[in-house]
Amino acid sequence: MNLQPTAPADGIDPARLGQAVTAANIPTLIAVLYQLTGDDRWLSERYQPTRSRGMDDNATGGLSDEVQGEIRAATVDAVIAWADGQAPALPSLDSRELMEVMEFTMGEPVPHEFGPMMAEVMGFDETPAPHPAREVPPDFSVIVIGAGIGGMLASVRLTEAGIEHVVLEKNSNVGGSWWENTYPGAGVDTPSYLYSFSFFRHPWSTHFGKRDEVQEYLENFAAAYDLRPNIRFGTEVSDVVYDDATQRWNITARDGDNTLISLSSNAVISAVGLLNRPKMPPVPGLDSFSGDLFHSAQWPSGIDLHGKRVAIVGAGASAMQIGPAIAGSTASLTIFQRSPQWIAPNDVYFSQVGDDVHWLMDHVPYYHEWYRVRLSWIFNDKVHPTLTVDPEWTEPKLSINATNHGHRAFYTRYLSDELEGRPDLIEKCLPDYPPFGKRMLLDNGWYRMLKRPGVELITEGVTEITETGLTDSAGREHEFDVIIMATGFHTDRLLYPMDVVGRSGATTREVWGEHDARAYLGITVPDFPNLFIMTGPNTALGHGGSFITMLECQIRYIMDALSQMVDKDLGAIEPRRDVYDNYNKSVDDAHASMVWTHPGMSNWYRNADGRVVAVLPWRIIDYWTMTRHADLSDYLTEPNAAKNAPITGNHRPR
């Protein structure tokens, strides 16, 4: 493994480098400088950054202009020396060294157990993706359902492993939810340089990418890895049925001409995601409205909201992005809020990344990696320890522990400052449940939008849609030209609306019920051999972070399982019932003490019975560790029926 970054043959222009470092993240430069020079003085008290405030990236490190200038000047010298042929003093750091540098530049303790995962982010530990040791039989194949982020990632890894596969995608293009959600303001709430594949870079134009650029990135990814020949677009799967006799899955789908097609494979990877089936509430009169009424995920092409009286039903993540994007053009905007959200400030939410930062990412060794490592801490697991209920805490309603109460005070001050002069809005917007009880949202101008003339926030529910508008739960009638239903997705109906039939003839709905999906590691389920679920139950992220990281964990595990099937000539694997039950008990036990089960609010993480079915109770580092290797002792295995292999060990008798 070559950890030596390649210096440019023609050196580096000192003037260009000097200009670029003026836009650099200072804590990131300190890490780069230490690695290039090996000089311990860069880890001395004079250069110690402060702790990041909330979720910002602490661009200055809280250091004086003088100290920042020293760091920039020394970086210029070190990078020029490297470009002239001087090797980095520390081309690699071991786990302990890495965490010492990370703790110093973060300005706070970081558990050293994160070392191996951060080493992978840095490229110090480039463990290859699992692939079979022996040649893959020509009749071994996989069907992937969905060509969003997870499905495309699966296709890349299957291709690398030499496994025949086809991806079935109901849309006409790649991208999944990013292809479908075209509403104004759509974008990520995780930094772009973290919400991206670890192995495929992009010069992001903003720190938080908007929908069109994210979709462009995904299309570029498909092109770079030549994925389109593996994808059948306009093909929607309806039935997935396991045949115990052949150890194969039989798939029924409809193509763009509504023609039924049938396919068969040894294994199925579901990559349909959680946020792909819009949820409309059971409100009477949905078909009676004479104007335009639609779900936010089904935004009509070409609709003009200029001068219109517009209602948004819902005040979650989608509504928060739509509202500020349209408020300046509508005649009026009325938002119906069932429950307020906690909203965090971010210093760079609106900021352009800029050419100087792009230049640093491309030309300064280790800069991109250290910047991503910082984001991986700030937005992934940093907050997780504060989300556990302290049983001795005496404030049972507003917070769950002392640190969480401090979060409440911080976010309340921010809300009050943003809505200064509007006590009515402060009362409506201040949540009465603990911070992080729902996914923390980033302020994209929501509070400022609420203060605009012509914008009204109503905290009543919607009881009926009428021909001219809607009626709220206080009995008041409102007239509108357009009603936008920002009412979320069927996040608790996993694999909906497909019928997935297992070995015993039971469907996943019959095994789970309509709203109570469970899986071992969120990936595999007893009675459904060789079925692997990406974005499975209890794998979404409630505490923050990039879900692409989770998908990379899942596909590594799946590829390890498939590779072992090929190498050991197995026809079927499915998780042992005791392993599955014990895992899900541990999930429920962990959630019982987490903020997401707090009775003070509802969220899309829980089903109607109150069980958390969507989000992960663990830290990302825990899940990363759990999914490094597929241990087949956790599984019942069957030899390949076509080879009449003997039954041994943990094999299921046929």
C-alpha positions as CSV (number, residue, x, y, z in Angstrom):
1,M,0.0,0.0,0.0
2,N,1.5,3.4,-1.1
3,L,0.6,6.1,1.4
4,Q,3.0,8.5,-0.2
5,P,1.0,11.2,-2.0
6,T,2.2,12.0,-5.5
7,A,3.9,15.3,-5.8
8,P,3.2,17.3,-9.0
9,A,6.0,16.9,-11.6
10,D,6.1,20.7,-12.2
11,G,6.0,21.7,-8.6
12,I,3.5,24.1,-7.0
13,D,3.0,27.8,-7.7
14,P,3.8,29.4,-4.3
15,A,1.5,32.4,-5.0
16,R,-1.4,30.1,-5.8
17,L,-0.7,28.1,-2.7
18,G,-0.4,31.2,-0.6
19,Q,-3.8,32.4,-1.9
20,A,-5.5,29.0,-1.3
21,V,-4.4,28.7,2.3
22,T,-6.2,31.9,3.2
23,A,-9.5,29.9,2.7
24,A,-8.3,26.8,4.6
25,N,-9.8,25.3,7.7
26,I,-7.1,26.0,10.2
27,P,-7.4,22.8,12.4
28,T,-7.2,20.8,9.2
29,L,-4.0,22.7,8.2
30,I,-2.4,21.9,11.6
31,A,-2.9,18.2,11.0
32,V,-1.5,18.4,7.5
33,L,1.4,20.4,8.7
34,Y,2.2,17.9,11.5
35,Q,2.1,15.0,9.1
36,L,4.3,16.7,6.5
37,T,6.9,17.9,9.0
38,G,6.7,15.6,12.0
39,D,7.4,18.7,14.1
40,D,5.8,18.3,17.6
41,R,5.6,22.1,18.1
42,W,2.5,22.1,15.9
43,L,0.8,20.1,18.6
44,S,1.8,22.6,21.3
45,E,-0.5,24.8,23.4
46,R,0.1,27.9,21.2
47,Y,-1.6,26.1,18.2
48,Q,-4.3,24.3,20.2
49,P,-7.7,24.9,18.5
50,T,-10.8,25.4,20.5
51,R,-13.7,23.0,20.6
52,S,-16.2,23.3,17.7
53,R,-19.4,25.2,18.6
54,G,-22.4,23.0,17.9
55,M,-22.1,21.6,14.4
56,D,-19.9,24.2,12.7
57,D,-16.5,23.2,11.3
58,N,-14.6,25.8,13.4
59,A,-12.7,27.2,10.4
60,T,-10.4,29.5,12.4
61,G,-9.8,27.0,15.2
62,G,-10.6,29.9,17.6
63,L,-7.0,31.0,17.1
64,S,-5.7,34.6,16.8
65,D,-4.9,36.1,13.4
66,E,-1.2,36.0,14.3
67,V,-1.2,32.3,15.0
68,Q,-3.3,31.5,12.0
69,G,-0.8,33.4,9.9
70,E,2.0,31.3,11.3
71,I,0.2,28.1,10.5
72,R,-0.6,29.2,6.9
73,A,3.0,30.4,6.2
74,A,4.5,27.1,7.6
75,T,2.0,25.1,5.5
76,V,3.1,26.9,2.4
77,D,6.8,26.1,3.1
78,A,6.0,22.4,3.9
79,V,3.9,21.9,0.8
80,I,6.5,23.5,-1.4
81,A,9.1,21.3,0.1
82,W,7.0,18.2,-0.5
83,A,6.3,19.3,-4.1
84,D,10.1,19.7,-4.6
85,G,10.6,16.0,-3.6
86,Q,10.8,16.0,0.2
87,A,8.8,13.0,1.5
88,P,6.3,13.6,4.3
89,A,7.8,13.0,7.7
90,L,4.8,10.9,8.7
91,P,3.3,9.3,5.6
92,S,1.2,7.1,7.9
93,L,0.0,7.4,11.5
94,D,-0.8,4.4,13.7
95,S,-4.2,4.4,15.5
96,R,-2.8,6.0,18.6
97,E,-0.9,8.8,16.8
98,L,-3.9,9.5,14.6
99,M,-6.2,9.9,17.6
100,E,-3.7,12.2,19.4
101,V,-3.7,14.5,16.3
102,M,-7.4,14.3,16.0
103,E,-8.0,15.1,19.7
104,F,-5.6,18.1,19.4
105,T,-7.2,19.6,16.3
106,M,-10.7,19.0,17.5
107,G,-10.0,20.6,20.9
108,E,-11.8,17.9,22.8
109,P,-11.4,14.3,23.8
110,V,-12.2,11.7,21.1
111,P,-12.4,8.1,22.2
112,H,-9.4,6.1,20.9
113,E,-11.7,3.3,19.8
114,F,-12.4,5.5,16.7
115,G,-8.8,5.0,15.6
116,P,-9.4,2.1,13.1
117,M,-12.4,3.7,11.5
118,M,-10.6,7.1,11.1
119,A,-7.5,5.3,9.8
120,E,-9.7,4.0,7.0
121,V,-11.1,7.4,6.3
122,M,-7.5,8.7,6.1
123,G,-6.4,5.9,3.8
124,F,-3.9,4.5,6.3
125,D,-5.8,1.2,6.4
126,E,-7.1,0.5,2.9
127,T,-8.6,-2.9,3.4
128,P,-9.9,-4.0,0.1
129,A,-13.6,-4.8,-0.4
130,P,-14.3,-8.5,0.1
131,H,-14.4,-10.6,-3.1
132,P,-14.3,-14.4,-3.7
133,A,-11.0,-16.1,-3.5
134,R,-12.0,-18.5,-6.3
135,E,-13.6,-18.0,-9.6
136,V,-17.3,-17.1,-9.4
137,P,-19.4,-19.9,-11.1
138,P,-21.0,-18.5,-14.3
139,D,-24.5,-19.5,-12.9
140,F,-24.1,-17.5,-9.7
141,S,-26.0,-14.2,-9.9
142,V,-27.5,-11.4,-7.9
143,I,-30.4,-9.1,-8.5
144,V,-30.3,-5.6,-6.9
145,I,-33.5,-3.7,-6.5
146,G,-33.1,0.0,-6.8
147,A,-30.5,2.3,-8.5
148,G,-30.2,4.9,-5.8
149,I,-27.0,5.3,-3.7
150,G,-27.2,1.9,-2.2
151,G,-28.0,0.0,-5.4
152,M,-25.2,1.7,-7.3
153,L,-22.7,1.0,-4.6
154,A,-23.8,-2.6,-4.6
155,S,-23.3,-2.7,-8.4
156,V,-19.8,-1.4,-8.1
157,R,-18.8,-3.9,-5.5
158,L,-20.4,-6.8,-7.3
159,T,-18.6,-5.9,-10.5
160,E,-15.3,-5.7,-8.7
161,A,-16.0,-9.2,-7.3
162,G,-16.8,-10.6,-10.7
163,I,-20.4,-11.5,-9.7
164,E,-23.0,-11.4,-12.5
165,H,-25.9,-9.1,-11.5
166,V,-28.6,-6.8,-12.8
167,V,-30.1,-3.7,-11.1
168,L,-33.8,-3.2,-11.4
169,E,-34.9,0.5,-11.1
170,K,-38.4,1.8,-11.3
171,N,-37.4,5.3,-12.4
172,S,-35.8,6.4,-15.7
173,N,-32.5,7.4,-14.2
174,V,-30.2,6.7,-11.3
175,G,-30.4,8.6,-8.0
176,G,-33.4,7.1,-6.1
177,S,-34.8,9.7,-3.7
178,W,-32.5,12.4,-5.2
179,W,-33.9,11.8,-8.6
180,E,-37.5,11.9,-7.3
181,N,-37.4,14.8,-5.0
182,T,-37.2,18.0,-7.1
183,Y,-38.9,20.4,-4.7
184,P,-37.4,23.9,-4.3
185,G,-34.7,24.0,-1.7
186,A,-34.1,20.2,-1.7
187,G,-30.6,19.4,-0.4
188,V,-28.5,17.6,2.2
189,D,-28.4,18.3,5.9
190,T,-25.0,16.6,6.2
191,P,-21.9,18.3,4.8
192,S,-21.3,17.5,1.2
193,Y,-17.7,16.4,1.8
194,L,-19.1,13.8,4.2
195,Y,-22.3,12.9,2.3
196,S,-20.4,11.3,-0.5
197,F,-18.7,8.0,-1.3
198,S,-15.4,7.6,0.5
199,F,-13.8,6.6,-2.8
200,F,-15.3,9.1,-5.2
201,R,-14.6,12.8,-4.8
202,H,-16.4,15.8,-6.2
203,P,-15.6,19.6,-6.1
204,W,-18.7,20.5,-4.1
205,S,-19.9,24.1,-4.8
206,T,-21.5,24.5,-1.4
207,H,-20.8,23.0,2.0
208,F,-24.3,21.5,2.0
209,G,-25.2,20.4,-1.5
210,K,-28.5,21.1,-3.2
211,R,-30.5,18.5,-5.0
212,D,-29.3,19.2,-8.5
213,E,-25.6,18.9,-7.6
214,V,-26.2,15.8,-5.6
215,Q,-28.0,14.2,-8.5
216,E,-25.2,15.3,-10.8
217,Y,-22.7,13.7,-8.5
218,L,-24.6,10.4,-8.5
219,E,-24.9,10.5,-12.3
220,N,-21.2,11.1,-12.6
221,F,-20.6,8.2,-10.2
222,A,-22.7,5.9,-12.5
223,A,-20.7,7.1,-15.5
224,A,-17.3,6.7,-13.8
225,Y,-18.0,3.1,-13.0
226,D,-20.0,2.4,-16.2
227,L,-23.0,1.2,-14.2
228,R,-25.8,1.9,-16.7
229,P,-25.3,-1.4,-18.7
230,N,-26.1,-3.2,-15.5
231,I,-29.3,-1.3,-14.8
232,R,-32.8,-2.0,-16.3
233,F,-34.6,1.3,-16.0
234,G,-38.4,1.7,-15.8
235,T,-38.7,-1.7,-14.2
236,E,-40.6,-2.0,-11.0
237,V,-40.5,-5.1,-8.9
238,S,-43.8,-6.5,-7.5
239,D,-43.0,-10.0,-6.2
240,V,-39.8,-11.6,-4.9
241,V,-40.3,-15.3,-4.1
242,Y,-37.8,-17.8,-2.7
243,D,-37.8,-21.3,-4.2
244,D,-36.5,-23.7,-1.6
245,A,-35.9,-26.5,-4.1
246,T,-33.6,-24.5,-6.3
247,Q,-32.2,-22.1,-3.7
248,R,-33.0,-19.2,-5.9
249,W,-35.1,-16.1,-5.8
250,N,-37.8,-15.6,-8.5
251,I,-38.6,-12.0,-9.3
252,T,-41.6,-10.6,-11.1
253,A,-41.5,-7.0,-12.3
254,R,-43.2,-4.7,-14.8
255,D,-41.2,-2.8,-17.4
256,G,-42.0,0.6,-18.9
257,D,-44.5,-1.0,-21.3
258,N,-46.3,-2.5,-18.3
259,T,-45.2,-5.9,-19.5
260,L,-44.6,-8.6,-16.8
261,I,-41.0,-9.9,-16.8
262,S,-39.5,-12.7,-14.7
263,L,-36.0,-13.1,-13.5
264,S,-34.1,-15.5,-11.2
265,S,-31.0,-15.2,-9.1
266,N,-29.1,-16.8,-6.2
267,A,-29.3,-13.7,-4.0
268,V,-31.3,-10.5,-3.8
269,I,-30.0,-7.2,-2.5
270,S,-32.8,-4.7,-1.7
271,A,-31.7,-1.1,-2.0
272,V,-35.1,0.5,-2.2
273,G,-34.4,2.8,0.8
274,L,-36.7,4.3,3.3
275,L,-37.6,7.7,1.8
276,N,-39.0,6.5,-1.6
277,R,-42.8,5.9,-0.9
278,P,-44.6,9.2,-0.2
279,K,-47.1,9.1,2.7
280,M,-50.4,10.9,2.5
281,P,-52.3,11.3,5.7
282,P,-55.9,9.9,5.9
283,V,-57.4,13.4,5.7
284,P,-61.0,13.5,4.3
285,G,-61.4,15.3,1.0
286,L,-58.0,14.8,-0.5
287,D,-59.6,14.5,-4.0
288,S,-62.0,17.4,-3.5
289,F,-59.5,20.4,-3.8
290,S,-60.0,22.4,-7.0
291,G,-56.4,23.7,-7.0
292,D,-53.1,22.0,-7.1
293,L,-52.5,19.5,-4.2
294,F,-49.5,17.2,-4.2
295,H,-46.9,15.5,-2.0
296,S,-43.6,17.3,-1.7
297,A,-41.8,14.2,-3.2
298,Q,-44.1,14.4,-6.3
299,W,-43.4,18.1,-7.2
300,P,-45.2,18.9,-10.5
301,S,-42.9,19.9,-13.3
302,G,-43.3,23.6,-14.3
303,I,-45.7,24.6,-11.5
304,D,-45.7,28.3,-10.9
305,L,-46.3,29.5,-7.3
306,H,-45.8,33.1,-8.1
307,G,-48.6,35.2,-6.6
308,K,-50.4,32.1,-5.3
309,R,-51.8,31.4,-1.8
310,V,-49.8,28.4,-0.7
311,A,-50.2,26.0,2.2
312,I,-47.6,23.6,3.4
313,V,-49.0,20.8,5.6
314,G,-46.1,19.6,7.8
315,A,-43.1,21.3,9.3
316,G,-40.4,18.7,9.1
317,A,-37.2,18.5,7.0
318,S,-38.9,18.8,3.6
319,A,-41.1,21.7,4.7
320,M,-38.2,23.5,6.2
321,Q,-36.3,23.3,2.8
322,I,-39.4,24.3,0.7
323,G,-40.6,27.2,2.8
324,P,-37.6,29.6,2.6
325,A,-37.2,28.7,-1.1
326,I,-40.7,29.8,-2.1
327,A,-41.7,32.4,0.5
328,G,-40.4,35.3,-1.6
329,S,-42.6,34.6,-4.6
330,T,-45.9,33.5,-3.1
331,A,-48.7,35.9,-2.3
332,S,-49.0,34.2,1.0
333,L,-47.5,31.1,2.7
334,T,-49.2,29.3,5.5
335,I,-47.5,26.4,7.3
336,F,-49.5,23.9,9.4
337,Q,-47.2,22.6,12.1
338,R,-48.1,19.6,14.1
339,S,-45.0,19.7,16.2
340,P,-42.0,22.1,16.2
341,Q,-38.5,21.0,15.4
342,W,-35.2,21.7,17.1
343,I,-33.0,23.7,14.7
344,A,-29.3,24.1,14.9
345,P,-27.2,27.0,13.5
346,N,-24.4,26.3,11.1
347,D,-21.8,28.9,10.1
348,V,-21.3,27.6,6.6
349,Y,-24.7,26.4,5.6
350,F,-25.1,29.0,3.0
351,S,-21.4,29.4,2.1
352,Q,-19.9,28.6,-1.2
353,V,-16.9,26.3,-1.0
354,G,-14.9,28.3,-3.5
355,D,-12.0,27.7,-5.9
356,D,-9.4,28.1,-3.2
357,V,-10.8,25.2,-1.1
358,H,-11.1,23.1,-4.3
359,W,-7.5,23.8,-5.0
360,L,-6.5,22.7,-1.5
361,M,-8.4,19.5,-1.8
362,D,-6.7,18.7,-5.1
363,H,-3.2,19.8,-4.4
364,V,-2.3,19.8,-0.7
365,P,-1.5,16.3,0.5
366,Y,-3.8,14.9,3.2
367,Y,-6.0,18.0,3.3
368,H,-9.1,16.3,1.9
369,E,-8.7,13.3,4.2
370,W,-8.2,15.4,7.4
371,Y,-11.1,17.6,6.5
372,R,-13.4,14.6,6.1
373,V,-12.1,13.1,9.3
374,R,-13.1,16.2,11.1
375,L,-16.6,16.1,9.6
376,S,-16.8,12.4,10.5
377,W,-16.5,13.3,14.2
378,I,-18.5,16.5,14.3
379,F,-21.5,15.1,12.4
380,N,-21.4,11.4,13.2
381,D,-20.9,10.2,16.7
382,K,-19.9,13.2,18.7
383,V,-23.3,13.8,20.1
384,H,-24.4,10.2,20.6
385,P,-23.3,9.8,24.3
386,T,-25.5,12.7,25.3
387,L,-28.7,11.0,24.0
388,T,-29.0,8.4,26.7
389,V,-31.5,9.0,29.5
390,D,-29.9,9.7,33.0
391,P,-32.2,7.8,35.4
392,E,-31.2,10.3,38.1
393,W,-32.2,13.3,36.0
394,T,-35.0,15.2,37.7
395,E,-36.4,17.0,34.6
396,P,-38.4,14.3,32.9
397,K,-40.1,16.3,30.2
398,L,-37.7,18.9,28.7
399,S,-34.4,17.1,28.7
400,I,-32.9,13.7,29.5
401,N,-29.6,14.5,31.2
402,A,-27.4,17.5,32.1
403,T,-25.6,17.8,28.7
404,N,-28.9,17.5,26.9
405,H,-30.3,20.2,29.1
406,G,-27.3,22.4,28.0
407,H,-28.1,21.6,24.4
408,R,-31.7,22.8,25.1
409,A,-30.4,26.1,26.5
410,F,-28.1,26.6,23.6
411,Y,-30.7,26.0,20.9
412,T,-33.4,27.9,22.8
413,R,-31.1,31.0,22.9
414,Y,-30.5,30.7,19.1
415,L,-34.2,30.4,18.5
416,S,-35.0,33.4,20.7
417,D,-32.3,35.5,19.0
418,E,-33.5,34.6,15.5
419,L,-37.2,35.3,16.4
420,E,-36.5,38.4,18.5
421,G,-39.5,40.7,18.6
422,R,-41.9,37.9,17.9
423,P,-42.9,36.3,21.2
424,D,-45.8,34.6,19.4
425,L,-43.5,32.7,17.1
426,I,-41.1,31.9,19.9
427,E,-44.0,30.2,21.7
428,K,-45.0,28.3,18.6
429,C,-41.5,27.2,17.6
430,L,-40.0,26.2,21.0
431,P,-40.3,22.4,21.3
432,D,-41.5,21.0,24.6
433,Y,-39.5,17.7,24.2
434,P,-35.7,17.1,24.5
435,P,-33.3,18.1,21.8
436,F,-32.5,15.3,19.3
437,G,-35.8,13.6,20.1
438,K,-36.3,14.1,16.3
439,R,-33.4,14.5,13.9
440,M,-31.8,17.8,14.4
441,L,-32.3,20.2,11.5
442,L,-30.0,22.9,10.3
443,D,-31.3,26.4,10.0
444,N,-31.5,27.4,6.3
445,G,-33.4,30.6,6.9
446,W,-36.5,29.0,8.4
447,Y,-36.7,31.4,11.4
448,R,-36.1,34.5,9.3
449,M,-38.8,33.2,6.8
450,L,-41.4,33.0,9.6
451,K,-40.9,36.7,10.3
452,R,-41.6,37.7,6.7
453,P,-44.8,39.5,5.8
454,G,-47.4,37.1,4.3
455,V,-46.0,34.0,6.2
456,E,-48.2,32.5,8.9
457,L,-47.4,29.5,11.1
458,I,-50.5,27.6,12.4
459,T,-50.1,25.0,15.1
460,E,-53.4,23.4,14.5
461,G,-53.8,20.1,12.7
462,V,-55.6,19.6,9.4
463,T,-59.0,17.8,9.7
464,E,-60.4,18.2,6.1
465,I,-59.4,19.2,2.6
466,T,-62.2,21.2,1.0
467,E,-62.8,22.4,-2.6
468,T,-61.3,25.8,-1.8
469,G,-58.7,24.9,0.8
470,L,-58.7,23.1,4.1
471,T,-60.2,23.2,7.6
472,D,-58.0,23.1,10.7
473,S,-58.6,21.3,14.0
474,A,-59.9,24.6,15.5
475,G,-62.7,24.6,12.9
476,R,-61.3,27.5,10.9
477,E,-61.5,27.3,7.1
478,H,-58.6,28.5,5.0
479,E,-58.6,29.2,1.2
480,F,-55.6,28.3,-0.9
481,D,-54.6,28.0,-4.5
482,V,-51.9,25.3,-3.8
483,I,-51.6,22.7,-1.0
484,I,-48.2,21.0,-0.5
485,M,-48.3,17.9,1.6
486,A,-44.9,17.7,3.3
487,T,-46.1,14.6,5.2
488,G,-43.1,12.3,5.0
489,F,-42.7,8.7,3.8
490,H,-43.7,5.1,4.7
491,T,-40.6,4.7,6.7
492,D,-42.1,2.0,8.9
493,R,-43.3,-0.2,6.0
494,L,-40.0,-1.8,4.9
495,L,-39.9,-3.1,1.3
496,Y,-43.4,-1.7,0.7
497,P,-45.2,-2.3,-1.6
498,M,-43.3,-5.4,-2.8
499,D,-44.4,-8.9,-1.8
500,V,-41.4,-10.7,-0.6
501,V,-42.1,-14.4,0.1
502,G,-39.7,-16.5,2.1
503,R,-38.8,-20.2,2.4
504,S,-42.0,-21.0,4.4
505,G,-44.3,-19.2,2.0
506,A,-44.9,-16.3,4.4
507,T,-44.3,-12.7,3.2
508,T,-42.3,-10.2,5.1
509,R,-45.5,-8.4,6.0
510,E,-46.8,-11.6,7.6
511,V,-43.6,-12.2,9.4
512,W,-43.1,-8.6,10.6
513,G,-46.6,-7.2,10.5
514,E,-47.2,-4.0,8.5
515,H,-45.0,-1.7,10.6
516,D,-42.6,-3.7,12.7
517,A,-39.7,-4.8,10.5
518,R,-36.7,-6.4,12.2
519,A,-33.4,-7.8,10.8
520,Y,-30.1,-9.1,12.0
521,L,-27.7,-6.1,11.7
522,G,-30.6,-4.5,9.8
523,I,-29.5,-6.7,6.8
524,T,-30.7,-10.3,7.0
525,V,-33.9,-12.1,8.2
526,P,-34.6,-15.8,9.1
527,D,-36.7,-17.6,6.6
528,F,-35.5,-15.4,3.8
529,P,-32.2,-17.0,2.6
530,N,-29.8,-15.0,0.5
531,L,-31.9,-11.8,0.9
532,F,-29.8,-8.8,1.9
533,I,-31.4,-5.5,2.9
534,M,-29.6,-2.1,2.5
535,T,-31.2,0.7,4.5
536,G,-32.9,-2.1,6.6
537,P,-34.7,-1.7,9.9
538,N,-32.9,0.2,12.6
539,T,-30.1,1.4,10.4
540,A,-31.2,5.0,9.6
541,L,-29.3,7.7,11.6
542,G,-31.2,9.6,14.3
543,H,-28.2,11.2,15.9
544,G,-26.7,12.6,12.7
545,G,-24.1,11.6,10.2
546,S,-23.9,10.5,6.6
547,F,-26.0,7.5,5.6
548,I,-23.6,6.8,2.8
549,T,-21.2,5.7,5.5
550,M,-23.8,3.2,6.7
551,L,-24.4,1.9,3.2
552,E,-20.6,1.3,2.7
553,C,-20.7,-0.7,6.0
554,Q,-23.6,-2.7,4.8
555,I,-22.3,-3.5,1.3
556,R,-18.9,-4.6,2.8
557,Y,-20.8,-7.1,5.1
558,I,-23.0,-8.3,2.2
559,M,-20.0,-8.8,-0.1
560,D,-18.2,-10.7,2.6
561,A,-21.2,-13.0,2.9
562,L,-21.6,-13.5,-0.8
563,S,-17.9,-14.1,-1.2
564,Q,-18.0,-16.8,1.4
565,M,-21.0,-18.4,-0.3
566,V,-19.0,-18.7,-3.5
567,D,-15.8,-19.9,-1.8
568,K,-17.6,-22.5,0.3
569,D,-20.0,-23.5,-2.5
570,L,-23.0,-22.7,-0.4
571,G,-26.5,-22.6,-1.8
572,A,-28.2,-20.7,1.0
573,I,-27.5,-18.8,4.2
574,E,-30.0,-17.2,6.6
575,P,-29.4,-15.9,10.1
576,R,-30.0,-18.2,13.0
577,R,-33.2,-17.4,14.9
578,D,-31.4,-17.1,18.2
579,V,-28.9,-14.7,16.8
580,Y,-31.7,-12.6,15.1
581,D,-33.8,-12.6,18.3
582,N,-30.8,-11.6,20.6
583,Y,-29.7,-8.9,18.2
584,N,-33.2,-7.3,18.1
585,K,-33.6,-7.6,21.8
586,S,-30.3,-5.6,22.2
587,V,-31.7,-3.0,19.8
588,D,-34.9,-2.6,21.8
589,D,-33.0,-2.6,25.1
590,A,-30.7,0.1,23.8
591,H,-33.5,2.2,22.4
592,A,-35.4,2.0,25.8
593,S,-32.9,4.3,27.3
594,M,-32.4,6.7,24.3
595,V,-34.1,10.0,23.6
596,W,-36.1,8.7,20.7
597,T,-38.4,6.7,22.9
598,H,-39.1,9.8,25.1
599,P,-42.9,10.1,25.4
600,G,-42.9,13.9,24.8
601,M,-43.0,13.7,21.1
602,S,-43.7,11.5,18.1
603,N,-41.3,10.9,15.3
604,W,-40.9,8.8,12.1
605,Y,-38.5,6.6,13.9
606,R,-41.2,4.8,15.8
607,N,-44.2,2.7,14.7
608,A,-47.7,3.1,16.0
609,D,-46.9,0.8,19.0
610,G,-44.0,3.1,20.0
611,R,-41.2,0.7,19.0
612,V,-38.3,2.4,17.3
613,V,-38.1,0.6,13.9
614,A,-36.1,3.0,11.7
615,V,-33.0,4.3,13.5
616,L,-29.8,2.8,14.8
617,P,-29.4,2.8,18.6
618,W,-25.6,2.4,18.3
619,R,-22.9,4.8,17.3
620,I,-21.7,4.5,13.7
621,I,-18.3,3.2,15.0
622,D,-20.2,0.4,16.7
623,Y,-22.0,-0.5,13.5
624,W,-18.8,-0.2,11.5
625,T,-17.2,-2.7,13.8
626,M,-20.2,-5.1,13.7
627,T,-20.2,-5.2,9.9
628,R,-16.5,-5.6,9.2
629,H,-16.9,-9.3,8.6
630,A,-19.8,-11.7,8.0
631,D,-19.4,-14.5,10.6
632,L,-21.2,-17.5,9.1
633,S,-21.4,-19.1,12.6
634,D,-24.3,-16.6,13.0
635,Y,-26.0,-18.3,10.1
636,L,-27.7,-21.5,9.0
637,T,-26.0,-22.6,5.8
638,E,-26.9,-25.0,3.1
639,P,-24.6,-26.6,0.5
640,N,-25.2,-25.9,-3.1
641,A,-28.0,-28.3,-4.0
642,A,-26.8,-28.7,-7.5
643,K,-23.5,-30.1,-6.2
644,N,-24.9,-32.6,-3.7
645,A,-22.4,-31.4,-1.2
646,P,-22.3,-33.2,2.2
647,I,-24.0,-31.6,5.2
648,T,-21.4,-30.5,7.7
649,G,-21.0,-28.1,10.6
650,N,-23.6,-25.4,10.8
651,H,-25.4,-26.5,7.7
652,R,-29.2,-26.7,7.6
653,P,-30.4,-30.2,6.6
654,R,-32.4,-30.2,3.4
